[in-house]
Each structure stands twice: as C-alpha cells, then as structure tokens.
C-alpha cells in the first residue's frame, strides 16, 4: 500500500466490565455516570424475563429511581425512540440503561441522544458532518448491557433505524453514542435459543470478516477482527449446541464486541444486501448476513485473496487459502442450521431489482473491497436467492 494511504483517524472503545456476574455492578455503573433515575430500555420479549426485573430491582434497592421502557420492536423505527423520549421526560429520568440485543441497545442509545435535541432524528444521519448538529450537552449518559452476542452495538457509535418513509435502514451517528460504560455478563445470554444464538453469532462473524476485508488502512481493527473470528470458530458451534456453556457464551460475547470494534473501519456488501431485506421483509439481520456471506466472499475474491489466506493460516484451516475460508464458512453455516438461500427467508426474484437500488446507496457499500453497483447487487441477490454460488 502506498505511503499516502497509511493514514487514519482512530477511536477505540470504551470502559468495558466483562465477566460472569458483572450485572451486579449495574447500580454502581449508573451512579458512576451521575444517574439518580435511570430508564432501563429493553425489548418487549426481554421485559417478560426475570433478568430485567432483577436489574430494575437491583437499582431500586439502592434508591435509584429506575423506570422500564420496553416498546422496542425488532428492526426498530423512529416511533420507538419517540415513545422512549416521552417516557424519559415524563419520569424525570437522567440516564439510560440500554439492555438487550441490537434493537434494544440501538433504541436505548438513540433515546439518550434525542432527549436533548430539538431537531428530528434524521438530521443526525451518518452523512458528512451532520453529527456536529447534535447538542452534546443535552445527551443523557448510557450504560449498555448486551444480552445477545452479535450486533456489538454496545461499543458502536451508531444506532440503526428503519426509515418507514422509504423502507431503508439508516445510521444515526454521533461519537458520543458510544456508551460510557458497558457491562458484559455472559450469564445473561445463557437462555438465548439455539437458532438466535446461531444467527447473532453469524452477525458477529460478518462484522469481523467485513471489517478485515474493508480496504482502508487500519491494522488495529484488522488485528481485533482476526482474533474475533478465531473465537467464533472455536466457540460458536459450542454455544449453539449447548446454550448453557458459559465459556462458549463468554467468548462469543467478546467476539461480538470485537466485531463492532473492528467495523469502525467499515463493513461491506454483506450488510448492503442484508439491510433492504430486513427493512422491507423484516428478515433477521444476522441470519440474512449469514445467508449472503459466501456469495459476497466469492464476489470479492480477487481483492481479498491475500488477506483471507493469512486469516486461514491464523484460524488453522486445512490450507492457507481463500478457498479454505470459504469452505469453513459453508461448513459452519450448515453445522449451525443457517439456510443456503435467501428464498428460504422469503426473498424472491421480484425483490432483486428494487433491493439492488437500495443496496447501492447503503452506508456499508463504499467500504466493500470491490466497487459494487446496482447491477452487481442484482446479480448477487439472484445468486443468493437461487443458491448459485
Ligand atoms: Zn450486522
């Protein structure tokens, strides 16, 4: 790479407290950030579970006036943020506990942002310098508690929202959307069903893999990404096979955080293809990435061959080659029950053309290692729909 490309402007993540049982430190983390009345934001399903009630109680026991907001859907929308902001203001809250999978974390972070703004949330989309429009002083502090191991949103500086005006996924960005404190407790992911464990685990793989393949110069991210993938190779099948394997859960939790840490560098066409499917057909984000993964690898082959050969050596695959990585991905998908075609997820040939136009302008597209236009995306969709690798 030419010397003039050896440049970067890099941030690395935040205060992470990691380990089984660390959820017990939640009240102290809230106090550390100056909260007296946190609002715990989670999704509707999780709100029924004991772990949420216990988290709220642990705060209330030490006189933190903790509220609960759970009107968060998967593939969340602006209305989820608006309702949370209203509850935050009504309850005189002064901080957010973002608790759950990607949707709950993203909405919790977005609520923390929007309680201090007068502009609509779309004014803070990840474009040019739009983040400078944010009134930083109005933002509420956020403690993030991930309960799945996939999105890594606990260390992300974006919230992903579906914009119902044009059915696209948009990134809301501010450097301070990165939560100030993250509590990572693998015990919280013990109850996650096997098929969700598989799907979110593949999301973590797609983050590490797309970050490694992204063409910008960022050796810090590359180093994080390859170790993230080693952990996934060693531990994702075990976590899917036996959800109570705490060691597997712990390694997958940090691998997920590593994926999102690495993808500050950029993502690629896996996410570009996946976002229109989720925004229009409500397909699961991680599952969709998992299905399109090998098709994108093949499309990018020329640009990533050397990198993936080095990855293969590090992962101790059968040979140090692109083909060994591709075979590993195919075998892993099969072993954990990921389908081979987008058709199995309800994406069909008639979706290929309209989704390609959305994929072309997706925020993940510019960092794909090979330039990719609407016609390429259409071919990729048709390959993935019909299972032609
Ligand atoms: Zn993702």
Boltz pocket constraint, residues with backbone or C-beta under 6 A from the ligand:
constraints:
  - pocket:
      binder: B
      contacts: [[A, 150], [A, 151], [A, 203], [A, 206], [A, 207], [A, 271], [A, 285], [A, 289]]
      max_distance: 6.0
